Amino acid sequence: MEEQEHTYLRPMELFHTREMVTVCAPMVRYSKLAFRSLVRMYGCDLCYTPMITSDTFLRAVQARHSDFTTSKEDRPLIVQFAAKQGEDWARATELVSQYCDGVDLNCGCPQRWAMAEGYGACLIHKPHLVSDMVRQTRGTVSQPEFTVSVKIRIHDDLSHMYMSITTYTVTLCCTHSHTHRRTVDFAQQMEAAGVSFIAIHGRTQKQRSEPVCTETIAAVKAAVSIPVVANGGVRSLEEACVLKEVTGADGIMTARGILENPALYAGHTHTPLECVREWVHLALSTGTPFTCFHHHLIYMLEHTLTRAERRYFNILTSTTGVLAYLSDRFMLDL
């Protein structure tokens, strides 16, 4: 019997057919194969790998094996790279192109080490360099449906209209009186360079948990013809729908929210126990290291366990101990 081919919608097909494309953000250490498989079971349309440093990926076979693991069912998939030279990003793209549906350039990581190396959020101040990188990478892949995208943070010289998303209200408040022209200009230059879509984290590189600037995301959406994905502050499906409505974005991306609740896009307000069970089976079957396996559960159970229970659970040191705790506490058949 012939093996059936896995059928799915590619990224641009999703943007053309879905009212709101639901996206799992790239997360260092966390958005790996087992977790991507889990969120796909609960309504996530499109997943990113963790950020992979392109030059290391090119230099070392061991780095390629540890940084990039996938499967036939792990689609559609975007591989995100940190790069500062077009040649590195293009060559890394050639290595992964047959195993994914697109590549993304990280222009939003605010960590000091990344910016010191010329990666991440510092690239939003170098639009000509990024445009050249996009063109060079686009030229390496012949498949027209293969996407090349960028994920950015907003510039800090903008007209900040921040959105505080709560369950029932949206609060907008203006702070600065400058313009958001630089972020819009950057997005338009990326479109001209040939990006397929752009993802925007609605905070500056210095901000962490501040409210998201929805006005700038909306301004970018109004100024470009490519799909726009809005990112930041989403902890529930309802909040995702609010962010889409306020910005007009084509897709919604979440990181911390989906870590805490992988069933977020399915409408669950907290991680259901069945999702915990599925995570255990997926993590063990894919050989997920204990630290990663445990940390995901710490996030998932944050709103389920009491403070005393969390203190105990968070210091467990073995898979056996974690499984025994889950079986006893939740009566899970693992």
C-alpha positions as CSV (number, residue, x, y, z in Angstrom):
1,M,0.0,0.0,0.0
2,E,1.4,3.4,-1.0
3,E,1.9,5.9,1.9
4,Q,-0.5,8.8,1.7
5,E,0.9,12.2,1.1
6,H,0.3,14.7,4.0
7,T,-1.9,17.4,2.6
8,Y,-2.1,20.9,4.1
9,L,-2.5,24.6,3.3
10,R,0.7,26.4,2.6
11,P,1.2,29.8,4.4
12,M,-0.1,32.0,1.5
13,E,-3.0,29.7,1.0
14,L,-3.9,30.2,4.7
15,F,-3.8,34.0,4.3
16,H,-6.0,33.8,1.2
17,T,-8.6,31.5,2.7
18,R,-8.7,32.1,6.5
19,E,-10.3,35.0,8.1
20,M,-7.7,34.9,10.9
21,V,-4.6,32.8,10.6
22,T,-3.5,31.5,14.0
23,V,0.3,31.4,14.5
24,C,2.7,30.0,17.1
25,A,5.6,32.4,17.5
26,P,9.3,31.4,17.3
27,M,10.4,30.7,20.8
28,V,14.0,29.9,21.7
29,R,14.1,26.4,23.4
30,Y,10.3,26.0,23.2
31,S,8.7,26.0,19.8
32,K,10.3,22.7,18.8
33,L,8.8,19.7,17.1
34,A,6.9,18.2,20.0
35,F,5.3,21.5,21.0
36,R,4.5,22.4,17.4
37,S,2.7,19.1,17.1
38,L,0.7,19.8,20.2
39,V,-0.5,23.2,19.3
40,R,-1.5,22.0,15.8
41,M,-3.9,19.6,17.5
42,Y,-5.6,22.7,19.1
43,G,-6.3,25.0,16.2
44,C,-2.9,26.5,15.4
45,D,-2.6,27.0,11.6
46,L,1.1,28.0,11.2
47,C,4.2,27.3,13.4
48,Y,7.7,28.7,13.5
49,T,10.8,27.0,14.6
50,P,12.9,28.6,17.4
51,M,15.3,31.2,16.1
52,I,18.4,29.5,14.5
53,T,21.7,31.4,14.1
54,S,22.5,31.0,10.4
55,D,26.3,31.1,10.6
56,T,26.4,28.4,13.3
57,F,23.8,26.3,11.4
58,L,26.1,26.5,8.3
59,R,29.3,25.6,10.1
60,A,28.3,22.6,12.2
61,V,26.4,19.5,11.3
62,Q,25.8,18.9,15.0
63,A,24.1,22.3,15.2
64,R,21.9,21.5,12.3
65,H,20.7,18.3,13.9
66,S,20.1,19.9,17.3
67,D,18.5,23.1,16.1
68,F,16.2,21.8,13.3
69,T,14.0,18.7,13.7
70,T,10.8,18.2,11.8
71,S,8.5,15.5,10.4
72,K,6.2,15.0,7.4
73,E,3.2,16.1,9.5
74,D,4.9,19.2,10.8
75,R,3.5,21.5,8.2
76,P,3.0,24.3,7.3
77,L,6.3,25.3,8.9
78,I,8.4,28.5,8.9
79,V,12.1,28.2,9.8
80,Q,13.3,31.4,11.5
81,F,16.9,32.5,11.2
82,A,19.1,35.1,12.9
83,A,21.4,36.4,10.2
84,K,23.3,39.6,9.4
85,Q,24.6,38.7,5.9
86,G,22.5,37.8,3.0
87,E,24.8,35.0,1.9
88,D,24.4,33.2,5.3
89,W,20.7,33.4,5.3
90,A,20.5,32.3,1.6
91,R,22.7,29.3,2.1
92,A,20.9,28.3,5.3
93,T,17.6,28.6,3.4
94,E,19.0,26.2,0.7
95,L,19.6,23.6,3.4
96,V,16.1,23.6,4.8
97,S,13.9,24.6,1.9
98,Q,12.8,21.1,1.1
99,Y,11.7,20.5,4.7
100,C,9.6,23.6,5.3
101,D,7.3,26.1,3.6
102,G,9.2,29.3,4.2
103,V,12.0,31.1,6.1
104,D,11.8,34.2,8.3
105,L,14.5,36.7,9.3
106,N,14.4,37.7,12.9
107,C,14.4,41.5,13.1
108,G,12.9,41.6,16.5
109,C,14.9,39.8,19.1
110,P,15.8,42.5,21.8
111,Q,18.4,40.5,23.7
112,R,21.7,42.3,24.1
113,W,23.8,39.4,22.8
114,A,21.8,39.3,19.6
115,M,22.0,43.0,18.9
116,A,25.7,43.1,19.8
117,E,26.3,40.4,17.1
118,G,24.3,42.4,14.6
119,Y,21.2,40.2,14.8
120,G,17.6,40.8,15.8
121,A,16.0,44.1,16.6
122,C,19.0,46.2,15.5
123,L,18.2,45.2,11.9
124,I,15.0,47.4,11.9
125,H,17.5,50.3,11.6
126,K,19.1,48.8,8.5
127,P,16.4,48.6,5.9
128,H,18.7,48.6,2.9
129,L,20.7,45.7,4.3
130,V,17.6,43.7,5.2
131,S,16.2,44.4,1.7
132,D,19.3,43.0,0.1
133,M,19.2,40.0,2.4
134,V,15.6,39.4,1.4
135,R,16.3,39.6,-2.4
136,Q,19.3,37.3,-2.1
137,T,17.4,34.7,-0.1
138,R,14.4,34.9,-2.4
139,G,16.6,34.2,-5.3
140,T,17.9,30.9,-3.9
141,V,14.5,29.1,-3.9
142,S,12.7,28.4,-7.1
143,Q,9.3,27.3,-5.7
144,P,6.9,30.2,-6.0
145,E,4.8,29.2,-3.0
146,F,7.8,29.2,-0.7
147,T,7.6,32.2,1.6
148,V,10.3,34.6,2.7
149,S,9.2,36.8,5.6
150,V,10.5,39.1,8.3
151,K,9.4,39.5,11.9
152,I,10.0,42.9,13.4
153,R,9.5,45.1,16.4
154,I,8.2,48.6,16.0
155,H,10.5,51.7,16.0
156,D,10.6,53.8,19.1
157,D,9.8,57.1,17.4
158,L,6.1,56.4,16.9
159,S,2.7,57.7,17.8
160,H,2.0,55.2,20.5
161,M,-1.6,54.2,20.8
162,Y,-1.3,51.2,23.1
163,M,-4.0,48.6,23.5
164,S,-4.6,46.9,26.8
165,I,-6.5,43.8,26.0
166,T,-8.8,42.5,28.8
167,T,-11.5,39.9,28.6
168,Y,-14.3,42.5,27.9
169,T,-12.6,45.8,27.2
170,V,-10.0,47.4,24.9
171,T,-8.3,50.5,26.4
172,L,-6.5,52.8,24.0
173,C,-4.2,55.5,25.2
174,C,-1.8,57.8,23.3
175,T,1.5,58.7,24.8
176,H,3.9,60.2,22.3
177,S,3.2,62.9,19.6
178,H,5.7,61.7,17.0
179,T,4.9,59.6,14.0
180,H,5.1,55.9,13.2
181,R,6.5,56.6,9.8
182,R,9.7,54.7,10.2
183,T,8.0,51.4,10.9
184,V,5.6,51.9,8.0
185,D,8.6,52.9,5.8
186,F,10.5,49.7,6.8
187,A,7.5,47.5,6.1
188,Q,7.0,49.1,2.6
189,Q,10.7,48.6,1.8
190,M,10.3,44.9,2.8
191,E,7.3,44.6,0.5
192,A,9.3,46.1,-2.3
193,A,12.2,43.7,-1.7
194,G,9.8,40.8,-2.1
195,V,8.8,39.5,1.4
196,S,5.7,37.3,1.3
197,F,4.3,38.7,4.6
198,I,5.5,40.5,7.7
199,A,5.0,39.8,11.4
200,I,5.0,42.7,13.8
201,H,5.5,42.6,17.5
202,G,3.8,45.8,18.6
203,R,6.5,46.8,21.2
204,T,9.8,48.5,20.8
205,Q,13.1,46.7,21.4
206,K,13.2,48.2,25.0
207,Q,9.7,47.2,26.0
208,R,8.8,43.8,27.5
209,S,5.3,43.6,29.0
210,E,4.0,47.1,28.2
211,P,0.7,47.3,26.3
212,V,0.9,46.6,22.5
213,C,0.9,49.6,20.1
214,T,-2.0,48.6,17.9
215,E,-2.1,51.9,16.0
216,T,1.3,51.2,14.4
217,I,0.3,47.6,13.4
218,A,-2.9,49.0,11.8
219,A,-0.9,51.7,10.0
220,V,1.4,49.1,8.5
221,K,-1.6,47.0,7.5
222,A,-3.1,50.0,5.7
223,A,0.2,50.8,3.9
224,V,1.1,47.4,2.4
225,S,-0.6,44.9,0.3
226,I,1.1,41.8,1.7
227,P,-0.4,39.9,4.7
228,V,0.4,41.3,8.2
229,V,0.6,39.2,11.3
230,A,0.1,41.0,14.7
231,N,2.0,39.8,17.7
232,G,2.0,40.8,21.4
233,G,-0.2,40.5,24.5
234,V,-2.6,37.7,23.4
235,R,-3.5,35.3,26.2
236,S,-6.9,33.9,24.8
237,L,-8.8,33.4,21.6
238,E,-11.0,36.3,22.5
239,E,-8.0,38.6,22.8
240,A,-6.7,37.3,19.5
241,C,-10.0,38.2,17.9
242,V,-9.9,41.7,19.5
243,L,-6.3,42.3,18.3
244,K,-7.3,41.3,14.7
245,E,-10.4,43.6,14.8
246,V,-8.4,46.6,16.1
247,T,-5.4,46.2,13.7
248,G,-7.0,44.6,10.6
249,A,-4.2,42.0,10.7
250,D,-4.5,38.9,8.6
251,G,-3.0,36.7,11.3
252,I,-2.4,36.6,15.0
253,M,0.8,35.3,16.6
254,T,1.3,34.5,20.3
255,A,4.3,33.3,22.3
256,R,3.8,33.4,26.1
257,G,0.0,32.9,25.8
258,I,0.4,29.7,23.9
259,L,3.2,28.5,26.2
260,E,0.8,28.8,29.1
261,N,-2.1,27.4,27.2
262,P,-1.4,25.4,24.1
263,A,-5.1,25.0,23.5
264,L,-5.6,28.8,23.4
265,Y,-6.6,28.9,19.7
266,A,-9.3,26.2,20.3
267,G,-11.0,28.5,22.8
268,H,-9.8,27.0,26.1
269,T,-9.2,29.6,28.8
270,H,-6.7,27.4,30.6
271,T,-4.7,24.3,29.5
272,P,-7.2,21.3,29.6
273,L,-5.9,18.1,31.2
274,E,-6.3,16.3,27.9
275,C,-3.7,18.7,26.5
276,V,-1.4,17.9,29.3
277,R,-1.8,14.2,28.6
278,E,-1.1,14.8,24.9
279,W,2.1,16.8,25.7
280,V,3.4,14.0,27.9
281,H,2.9,11.5,25.1
282,L,4.4,13.7,22.4
283,A,7.4,14.8,24.5
284,L,8.3,11.3,25.5
285,S,7.8,9.9,22.0
286,T,10.1,12.5,20.4
287,G,12.8,12.3,23.0
288,T,12.3,15.8,24.4
289,P,15.0,16.5,27.0
290,F,13.7,16.6,30.6
291,T,14.3,20.3,31.2
292,C,12.3,21.3,28.1
293,F,9.6,18.7,29.0
294,H,9.3,19.9,32.6
295,H,9.4,23.7,31.7
296,H,6.5,23.3,29.3
297,L,4.5,21.7,32.0
298,I,5.4,24.4,34.5
299,Y,3.9,27.0,32.1
300,M,0.8,24.8,31.3
301,L,0.0,24.2,34.9
302,E,0.7,27.7,36.2
303,H,-3.0,28.6,36.6
304,T,-4.1,25.1,37.7
305,L,-1.8,24.4,40.6
306,T,-1.8,26.3,43.9
307,R,1.2,28.2,44.9
308,A,2.3,25.4,47.3
309,E,1.8,22.8,44.5
310,R,3.8,24.9,42.1
311,R,6.7,25.2,44.5
312,Y,6.8,21.4,44.8
313,F,6.2,20.6,41.1
314,N,8.7,23.1,39.8
315,I,11.7,21.5,41.7
316,L,11.1,18.0,40.5
317,T,14.2,16.6,38.8
318,S,13.2,13.5,36.9
319,T,10.7,12.4,34.3
320,T,9.6,9.6,36.6
321,G,8.8,12.1,39.4
322,V,6.9,14.3,37.1
323,L,4.8,11.4,35.7
324,A,4.1,10.2,39.2
325,Y,2.9,13.6,40.3
326,L,0.7,14.1,37.3
327,S,-0.9,10.7,37.8
328,D,-1.5,11.3,41.5
329,R,-2.7,14.9,41.3
330,F,-4.9,14.7,38.2
331,M,-5.7,11.0,38.0
332,L,-4.1,11.0,34.6
333,D,-3.5,7.6,32.9
334,L,0.0,8.1,31.6
